């Protein structure tokens, strides 16, 4: 739910900082872009993406943005998510 202030905190760890897209959904089928992260500790305010304040979102999807890391184990290493 889009409340006043920051809404989502994502902690990505590992030797490389790796970017990812963030999407949210009410039903797990229809997704709305909620931001992107660039690695490390990221904070998302849903107001920045014009997310309605009267809708409850039950799902969060993280999609790795390939190409930012060329290591053998490339991909965002998500340690924690808080909302």
Phi, psi and omega in degrees: 000140179277101178257172179296132179095194181289143187246323186228133176242129181233132182245112180251130183241178178121173183287338179242141173274122186237136185276157178205154172268147179241130177229153178233158183210147173281327191235359181081004180242311181263121187248145179236132178296130181242004178137191176212157179238156181246012179102165184071211177275125180235143179234132181241131172253115185297339175300329180296340182245016176056039177284130181300149181270353183255014181243136177261127179255128184259344187234146175228130181242133178245123179242120180297138175264094183302155176101346180275340181225131183254011183287169181297328181249048182297150178132148181297131179258088183281123181265322182200155175226136176229144178222000000 
